[in-house]
Amino acid sequence: MEATKYFLPFRRLEFHNAHMRIIGGTAGGRLLKVPKGLDVRPTPDLVRQAVFNSLGARVEGARVLELFAGTGALSLECLSRGAVRAVCVEKSNRHAGFLRRNLATTQLDAARVEVRVQNAFTALAQLTDGGQRFDLILADPPYGEKNVGRRSTSFAQQLLDNPHLSSLLASDGMFILGHTKRDALDLPDCWKQVKMLRHGDTMMRFLRKLAG
């Protein structure tokens, strides 16, 4: 059956100057710090609100992995809404510093958060070797280029193709992947798309792993 598609009203945002906040839960309304510059593209409030409206009660009690975490907005939103633990993977030490500052600002329990400053794909291999499992895996990586007539080489496609990622997901878990609509992705056989949200140039796919 074809996955459900939802289209959100388009609103242009200058992401590096956008004011971001925790939307719901115990830290709802608290502002998040965002690095200035064009090298970071945080997931905007409107998109996050749609994602978490779709996830609903699934977040409560969840073990969460956020890849390409940046400011940590997705994982901190999870913790605010009752997730028990979050592992945040961010390659940039500077951006990880903003994530830690945002954790302090939200006054969420720092003992429930592990910040790993490393390459996302290195982290996936190490977490798999450590026998970790997550109920929610979230990733909104840097956008890829338009790929007409060729297979995508974007970070989003690399995540879908990564053999470790599906093994890290609990049997009833969900993988939420953000990418640009110009980046046409191939869905490997191990994934089933159950929902897709669209906001301007941003696509958010909700994926489950298939047994096999």
ZIHUBEL-V775645 format. One record per residue. N is the residue number from 1. D_CENTER is the distance of its C-alpha to the mean C-alpha in Angstrom with 1 decimal. Layout:
n:N d_center:D_CENTER
n:N d_center:D_CENTER
This chain:
n:1 d_center:24.8
n:2 d_center:22.7
n:3 d_center:19.3
n:4 d_center:19.3
n:5 d_center:18.4
n:6 d_center:17.9
n:7 d_center:18.7
n:8 d_center:18.0
n:9 d_center:20.6
n:10 d_center:20.2
n:11 d_center:20.3
n:12 d_center:20.5
n:13 d_center:18.7
n:14 d_center:19.6
n:15 d_center:16.2
n:16 d_center:17.9
n:17 d_center:20.3
n:18 d_center:18.2
n:19 d_center:18.6
n:20 d_center:15.4
n:21 d_center:15.8
n:22 d_center:14.6
n:23 d_center:15.4
n:24 d_center:16.6
n:25 d_center:17.9
n:26 d_center:20.0
n:27 d_center:18.6
n:28 d_center:18.5
n:29 d_center:19.8
n:30 d_center:19.4
n:31 d_center:18.6
n:32 d_center:16.1
n:33 d_center:17.4
n:34 d_center:16.0
n:35 d_center:17.7
n:36 d_center:20.2
n:37 d_center:20.3
n:38 d_center:18.8
n:39 d_center:16.9
n:40 d_center:13.8
n:41 d_center:12.0
n:42 d_center:10.0
n:43 d_center:8.4
n:44 d_center:11.8
n:45 d_center:13.1
n:46 d_center:14.3
n:47 d_center:11.2
n:48 d_center:9.4
n:49 d_center:12.8
n:50 d_center:13.0
n:51 d_center:9.8
n:52 d_center:11.3
n:53 d_center:14.7
n:54 d_center:13.9
n:55 d_center:12.6
n:56 d_center:15.7
n:57 d_center:17.3
n:58 d_center:15.0
n:59 d_center:13.1
n:60 d_center:16.5
n:61 d_center:17.4
n:62 d_center:14.2
n:63 d_center:13.3
n:64 d_center:9.6
n:65 d_center:8.1
n:66 d_center:5.3
n:67 d_center:6.2
n:68 d_center:7.4
n:69 d_center:7.0
n:70 d_center:9.7
n:71 d_center:11.0
n:72 d_center:8.9
n:73 d_center:8.7
n:74 d_center:5.9
n:75 d_center:7.6
n:76 d_center:10.8
n:77 d_center:10.7
n:78 d_center:10.4
n:79 d_center:13.3
n:80 d_center:15.2
n:81 d_center:15.2
n:82 d_center:16.6
n:83 d_center:14.3
n:84 d_center:16.6
n:85 d_center:14.7
n:86 d_center:11.6
n:87 d_center:11.4
n:88 d_center:9.7
n:89 d_center:10.4
n:90 d_center:11.4
n:91 d_center:14.4
n:92 d_center:16.1
n:93 d_center:18.2
n:94 d_center:18.7
n:95 d_center:15.1
n:96 d_center:14.9
n:97 d_center:18.0
n:98 d_center:16.4
n:99 d_center:13.8
n:100 d_center:16.9
n:101 d_center:18.8
n:102 d_center:16.2
n:103 d_center:16.4
n:104 d_center:20.1
n:105 d_center:20.2
n:106 d_center:18.5
n:107 d_center:21.0
n:108 d_center:18.7
n:109 d_center:20.0
n:110 d_center:19.2
n:111 d_center:20.5
n:112 d_center:17.5
n:113 d_center:15.2
n:114 d_center:15.3
n:115 d_center:14.4
n:116 d_center:14.9
n:117 d_center:15.9
n:118 d_center:16.0
n:119 d_center:15.0
n:120 d_center:11.9
n:121 d_center:14.4
n:122 d_center:17.0
n:123 d_center:14.8
n:124 d_center:14.1
n:125 d_center:17.9
n:126 d_center:18.8
n:127 d_center:16.7
n:128 d_center:18.3
n:129 d_center:21.6
n:130 d_center:21.2
n:131 d_center:20.8
n:132 d_center:17.6
n:133 d_center:16.0
n:134 d_center:12.9
n:135 d_center:12.8
n:136 d_center:9.1
n:137 d_center:6.6
n:138 d_center:2.9
n:139 d_center:2.9
n:140 d_center:4.6
n:141 d_center:7.7
n:142 d_center:11.2
n:143 d_center:13.0
n:144 d_center:15.6
n:145 d_center:19.2
n:146 d_center:21.0
n:147 d_center:22.3
n:148 d_center:25.5
n:149 d_center:27.5
n:150 d_center:25.3
n:151 d_center:22.4
n:152 d_center:19.2
n:153 d_center:18.6
n:154 d_center:15.2
n:155 d_center:12.4
n:156 d_center:10.7
n:157 d_center:14.1
n:158 d_center:14.5
n:159 d_center:11.5
n:160 d_center:13.1
n:161 d_center:16.4
n:162 d_center:15.7
n:163 d_center:18.0
n:164 d_center:16.5
n:165 d_center:13.0
n:166 d_center:14.7
n:167 d_center:17.1
n:168 d_center:14.6
n:169 d_center:13.6
n:170 d_center:16.2
n:171 d_center:18.6
n:172 d_center:17.5
n:173 d_center:13.8
n:174 d_center:11.0
n:175 d_center:8.3
n:176 d_center:6.0
n:177 d_center:6.1
n:178 d_center:6.8
n:179 d_center:10.2
n:180 d_center:13.6
n:181 d_center:16.3
n:182 d_center:18.8
n:183 d_center:16.9
n:184 d_center:18.4
n:185 d_center:16.6
n:186 d_center:18.6
n:187 d_center:17.4
n:188 d_center:19.0
n:189 d_center:21.2
n:190 d_center:19.1
n:191 d_center:16.5
n:192 d_center:17.3
n:193 d_center:15.6
n:194 d_center:16.3
n:195 d_center:14.9
n:196 d_center:13.8
n:197 d_center:13.4
n:198 d_center:14.8
n:199 d_center:15.2
n:200 d_center:17.5
n:201 d_center:16.1
n:202 d_center:12.5
n:203 d_center:11.8
n:204 d_center:9.1
n:205 d_center:10.2
n:206 d_center:10.6
n:207 d_center:12.1
n:208 d_center:14.5
n:209 d_center:16.3
n:210 d_center:20.0
n:211 d_center:22.7
n:212 d_center:24.8
